Amino acid sequence: MSQAEPTHRKNKVGDTDATVRFSGVQRTYYLGEPVHALDEVSLSLPEGSFTAVMGPSGSGKSTLMNMVGCLDTPDDGTVTVNGQDVGALSDGKRARLRGSELGFIFQQFNLLPRLTAAENVTLPMVFQNVVGESRRDRAKTLLARVGLGDRLDHTPPELSGGQRQRVAIARALVNEPSVILADEPTGNLDTETGSEIMELFAELHDDGSTILMVTHERHIAEHADRIIHLVDGQIEEIEHVTENPPVQGSETA
């Protein structure tokens, strides 16, 4: 299903039309002794690409995701998002970049339980100072896109797990981000519902979205164009997926 590049250790991936670029990124935490969460990593996320990241616990997956998400900065090297050096920005500018250019999808959904689906979707727009009916209209359009046009006024406790993840996907898209970051997006879903969510990701990819997804599940990673394997903070292997697995779509996940 996928074809692996030579398995000798390498730390550089792609370099053309990059929406995100890592150049010699080093991140070390000191937990009694130094732990190299990322060790001289260079990679790029080309515009419109779909990249999955896999690796054992402690391999650096979360650190890499946090770097792209402007939640952490390198000790050495650079991370750029749309040409902006994340480490050189002030906290306020990083927050603005995060809100305008990045869309987040989490394993735990991270929806506010007392807000409706539409209100949850519009939250990122509030922080971008979008006002008036345009927020509601945008939420309505996106919820319809993910198959929840009839669930605008339902709260998360009134929705299934798959429906809650669809709300989270709509929320991630609301500010038209350059990059969608998905952290174990099917981790809390059954196999069938997870497959339906991956169909949505395939549609987003087909529409030109740049996606970075962390997952522990091989069959989920194979929906991406390529799989980056991290071990001990380094890129150990890169696979280019030549045939994506079939997905079973449903409008009622």
ABEGO torsion letter per residue (X at the ends): XBBBBBABBBABBEABGBABBBBGBBBBBBBGBBBBABBGBBBBBBBGBBBBBBEBBGAGAAAAAAAAAGABBBABEBBBBGGBBAAABBAAAAAAAAAAABBBBBAAGGBBAABBAAAAAAAAAAAAGBBEAAAAAAAAAAAAAAGAAAAAABBAAABBAAAAAAAAAAAAAAAGBABBBBBGAAAABBAAAAAAAAAAAAAAAAAGBBBBBBBABAAAAAABABBBBBBGGBBABBBBBABBBBBBBBAAX
